[in-house]
Amino acid sequence: MSQFDLVVLGDANPDLVLSGDVEPAFGQTEQLVDDSRLTIGGSGAIVACGAARLGLRVALCGVVGDDLFGGWLRDELRARGVEVRGLVSHPTLPTGLTVVLSRPDDRAILTHPGTIPELRASSVDREVLRGARHVHVSSYYLQHGLAGELPGLFDEVRALGATTSLDPNWDPDEAWNGGLERVLASTDVFLPNSAEALRISREATLDEGVRTLGHRTGLAVVKLGADGAAASDGASTTHVPALPVEPLDTTGAGDSFDAGFLAAWLEGAPLERALAIGNSCGALSTLALGGVDAQPTMDDVRRALEASGIGTTRRS
């Protein structure tokens, strides 16, 4: 039996989330916002916390600084049930930091990378990796140290009998390649959002983009926000609608979707059910500031799905 259901390789940093009137005004103007929250951030850390909340045995491998924020992250992750012995402390670089300017319908994200790009295949704890049932990589385009080595690492993981997934997140350079094509061949589940899917696939429409990505990887699962999610293996496409909510803050919703989808997929749930669970985890996570404080349990998800009556699917 595997020691961990899920091992996440990725970014971990504090998020400072500000909400209210968050449009910056320069000229030494001071303005007041409605709320602020210092919380766990980084796509990898949010996925790990979401999966642990759903009952999975989770470990996180990444790099933080040997500083106040690095120690705070370790404590916060442990408190949420995430194993952190694979979290390496960099001796000189500071822990990354993100400031989120959050509105209910959108957000702006300012990130100082710090240690985020410093994870490398050689620094991934092999004992943790060997104990994995599934390995997920987050923020591909921020993981400069890991990206070039990822095809070989995924081959190593699959040779051990584990499955793999990848969430690219946004490419700050907007080049949308960076060796990703080589990684997709060794990826069982690819988890972009709609904007990322269009840019990576280079297709004119989202339907074409989902199907094209399904041809390039094991299963393309594309997050559509208020429109739910779609998945394709290249031969057919399945769509499941979103769980309707009034969001307070959408920070990390896609990462909570990843956690929910992977939890259901690893348990062998039908694709429609796994998409519905992912949608519900993403939606429910938006009901508090930050990416982790409203993440649901699996019981919360089941109750939300039963109350909504969601079950309609569409294939093409």
C-alpha positions in Angstrom: 0.0 0.0 0.0 1.3 3.5 -0.9 2.3 5.8 1.9 0.7 8.8 0.2 -2.3 9.0 -2.1 -0.9 12.3 -3.5 2.5 13.8 -3.6 2.5 17.4 -4.9 5.6 18.9 -6.4 5.3 22.7 -6.6 5.1 26.1 -5.1 4.3 27.1 -1.5 4.2 30.8 -0.5 2.1 33.1 1.7 -0.8 34.9 0.0 -1.7 38.3 1.2 -5.3 38.7 -0.1 -6.8 42.2 -0.1 -10.5 42.7 -1.0 -12.8 45.7 -1.5 -11.6 48.8 -3.4 -8.4 47.2 -4.6 -7.6 49.3 -7.8 -4.2 50.8 -6.9 -3.9 54.6 -7.0 -0.4 55.9 -7.4 0.8 59.4 -6.4 1.3 58.4 -2.7 -2.5 58.0 -2.3 -3.5 55.8 0.6 -6.8 54.0 0.3 -8.6 51.6 2.7 -9.7 48.1 1.7 -12.5 46.0 3.2 -10.6 43.0 4.3 -7.2 41.3 4.4 -6.0 37.8 5.0 -2.5 36.2 5.2 -3.0 32.6 4.2 -1.4 29.6 2.5 -0.7 30.3 -1.1 1.0 28.8 -4.1 -0.9 26.4 -6.4 1.0 23.4 -5.1 0.3 24.2 -1.4 -3.4 24.9 -2.1 -3.9 21.6 -4.0 -2.1 19.7 -1.1 -4.4 21.4 1.5 -7.5 20.7 -0.5 -6.7 17.1 -1.0 -5.9 16.6 2.7 -9.2 18.3 3.6 -10.9 15.7 1.4 -9.3 12.9 3.3 -6.3 12.0 1.2 -2.8 11.2 2.6 -0.8 14.1 1.1 2.9 15.2 1.0 4.3 18.4 -0.5 7.7 18.8 -2.0 9.0 22.3 -2.8 11.4 25.0 -1.7 10.9 27.8 0.8 13.3 30.2 2.4 15.0 29.8 5.7 13.0 32.7 7.0 9.9 33.7 8.9 7.5 33.0 6.0 9.1 29.6 5.4 8.6 28.5 9.0 5.1 29.9 9.0 4.2 27.8 5.9 5.6 24.6 7.5 3.5 25.1 10.6 0.3 26.0 8.6 0.7 23.0 6.2 1.3 20.6 9.1 -1.8 21.9 10.8 -3.9 21.1 7.7 -2.6 17.5 7.5 0.1 17.9 4.9 3.4 16.0 5.3 6.2 18.6 4.7 9.4 16.6 5.1 9.9 17.1 1.4 9.8 20.9 1.8 13.4 22.1 1.4 14.8 25.3 3.0 17.0 27.4 0.7 19.8 29.0 2.7 19.9 32.4 1.0 16.7 33.1 -1.1 13.6 34.4 0.6 10.3 32.5 0.5 8.1 33.6 -2.4 5.2 36.0 -1.7 2.0 36.8 -3.6 -0.3 39.8 -3.1 -3.8 39.2 -4.4 -6.1 42.1 -5.2 -9.4 40.4 -5.1 -12.8 41.3 -6.4 -15.7 38.9 -6.6 -15.5 38.6 -10.4 -11.8 38.8 -10.9 -8.4 39.3 -9.3 -5.0 40.7 -9.9 -1.9 38.8 -8.7 1.5 40.2 -7.9 4.2 37.6 -7.1 7.8 37.8 -6.0 9.1 34.4 -7.0 11.8 34.0 -4.3 12.3 30.3 -3.9 9.4 29.2 -6.1 11.6 28.4 -9.2 14.3 26.6 -7.2 12.7 23.1 -7.0 14.7 20.5 -9.0 14.3 16.8 -9.7 17.4 16.1 -7.7 16.0 17.9 -4.6 12.7 15.9 -4.6 12.8 13.5 -1.6 13.0 10.1 -3.2 11.6 8.3 -0.2 8.5 10.5 -0.5 8.3 10.0 -4.2 8.5 6.2 -3.9 5.6 6.3 -1.5 3.3 8.1 -3.9 0.2 6.6 -5.5 -0.1 9.8 -7.7 2.3 12.7 -8.3 0.9 16.2 -9.2 3.0 19.1 -10.5 1.7 22.7 -10.1 2.7 26.0 -11.7 4.8 24.5 -14.5 5.7 27.8 -16.0 7.1 29.1 -12.6 9.1 25.9 -11.9 12.1 26.9 -14.0 14.4 24.5 -12.2 12.1 21.5 -12.5 10.5 22.0 -16.0 13.4 20.7 -18.1 13.8 17.7 -15.9 10.1 16.9 -15.6 9.8 14.4 -18.5 12.5 12.2 -17.0 11.0 12.6 -13.5 7.5 11.6 -14.7 9.0 8.6 -16.5 10.6 7.6 -13.1 7.3 8.1 -11.3 5.3 6.0 -13.8 8.0 3.2 -13.7 7.2 3.0 -9.9 3.6 2.4 -10.7 2.2 5.9 -9.9 0.2 8.2 -12.1 0.9 11.8 -12.9 -0.9 15.1 -13.4 0.1 18.6 -14.3 -1.5 22.1 -13.9 0.4 24.6 -16.0 -1.0 27.8 -14.5 -0.3 31.0 -16.3 2.9 31.6 -18.3 4.2 35.1 -17.3 6.3 35.1 -20.5 3.2 34.2 -22.5 5.3 31.9 -24.8 3.1 28.8 -23.9 5.7 26.1 -24.7 8.8 25.8 -22.6 9.1 22.1 -23.2 5.5 21.4 -22.2 4.8 19.1 -25.2 7.5 16.6 -24.0 5.9 16.5 -20.6 2.4 16.0 -21.8 3.3 12.6 -23.3 4.1 11.4 -19.8 1.1 13.1 -18.1 -2.0 11.1 -17.2 -4.2 14.2 -16.4 -3.6 17.7 -17.7 -5.4 20.4 -15.8 -5.4 23.9 -17.5 -8.1 26.5 -17.3 -9.9 27.7 -20.4 -7.5 30.6 -21.1 -4.4 28.4 -20.7 -6.0 25.6 -22.8 -6.6 28.0 -25.8 -3.1 29.3 -25.7 -1.3 26.0 -25.2 -3.4 24.2 -27.9 -3.2 27.2 -30.2 -6.7 26.4 -31.4 -9.3 29.0 -32.4 -12.1 27.6 -30.2 -12.3 26.1 -26.8 -14.0 22.9 -28.0 -11.1 22.4 -30.5 -8.6 23.2 -27.8 -10.0 20.7 -25.3 -10.0 17.9 -27.9 -6.5 18.8 -29.2 -5.1 18.6 -25.7 -6.9 15.3 -25.2 -4.9 13.9 -28.1 -1.6 15.1 -26.6 -2.0 13.7 -23.1 -3.8 10.9 -21.3 -6.8 13.1 -20.3 -7.3 16.9 -20.7 -9.5 18.4 -17.9 -10.2 22.0 -18.6 -11.6 24.3 -15.9 -14.2 26.7 -17.3 -15.1 28.7 -14.2 -18.8 29.6 -14.0 -19.3 27.3 -17.0 -18.1 24.2 -15.2 -15.5 21.9 -16.6 -14.8 19.8 -19.7 -12.6 16.7 -20.2 -11.4 14.9 -23.4 -9.3 11.9 -24.2 -9.2 13.1 -27.8 -12.0 10.9 -28.9 -14.9 12.3 -27.0 -15.5 15.3 -24.7 -17.6 15.4 -21.5 -18.9 18.6 -20.0 -20.4 19.1 -16.5 -21.9 22.4 -15.3 -20.6 24.4 -12.3 -22.1 24.4 -8.9 -23.8 27.8 -8.6 -22.4 30.0 -5.8 -21.9 33.7 -5.1 -18.1 33.9 -4.8 -16.3 36.1 -2.3 -12.8 35.4 -3.6 -11.8 33.1 -6.5 -8.2 32.8 -5.3 -7.1 29.2 -5.7 -10.4 27.9 -7.0 -8.7 26.1 -9.8 -6.3 24.4 -7.4 -9.2 23.2 -5.2 -10.8 21.9 -8.4 -7.6 19.9 -9.0 -7.7 18.4 -5.5 -11.4 17.4 -5.9 -11.1 16.0 -9.4 -7.9 14.0 -8.5 -9.5 12.6 -5.3 -12.5 11.3 -7.2 -10.4 10.1 -10.2 -8.0 8.2 -8.0 -11.0 6.4 -6.4 -12.2 5.3 -9.8 -15.2 7.6 -10.0 -16.9 8.0 -13.4 -15.6 10.9 -15.3 -18.8 12.9 -15.0 -18.8 12.4 -11.2 -15.1 13.4 -10.9 -15.8 16.6 -12.9 -18.8 17.4 -10.7 -16.7 16.9 -7.5 -13.9 19.1 -8.9 -16.4 21.8 -9.8 -17.9 21.7 -6.3 -14.6 21.9 -4.6 -13.6 24.9 -6.7 -16.9 26.6 -6.2 -17.1 26.0 -2.4 -13.5 27.3 -2.0 -14.6 30.7 -3.2 -16.8 31.4 -0.1 -13.9 32.8 2.0 -10.9 35.0 1.4 -7.8 33.1 0.2 -7.4 29.7 -1.3 -7.7 27.3 1.7 -10.0 28.6 4.4 -13.2 27.5 2.7 -12.0 24.2 1.1 -14.7 21.6 1.7 -14.7 18.0 3.1 -16.0 15.3 0.9 -19.2 15.3 3.0 -19.6 19.0 2.2 -19.2 18.2 -1.5 -21.8 15.4 -1.5 -24.3 17.6 0.3 -23.8 20.5 -2.2 -24.2 18.2 -5.2 -27.3 16.6 -3.8 -28.8 20.0 -3.0 -28.0 21.3 -6.5 -29.2 18.3 -8.4 -26.3 18.6 -10.8 -26.0 15.5 -12.9 -26.6 16.7 -16.4 -23.7 15.9 -18.8 -23.1 16.5 -22.4 -20.9 14.5 -24.7 -19.6 15.3 -28.2 
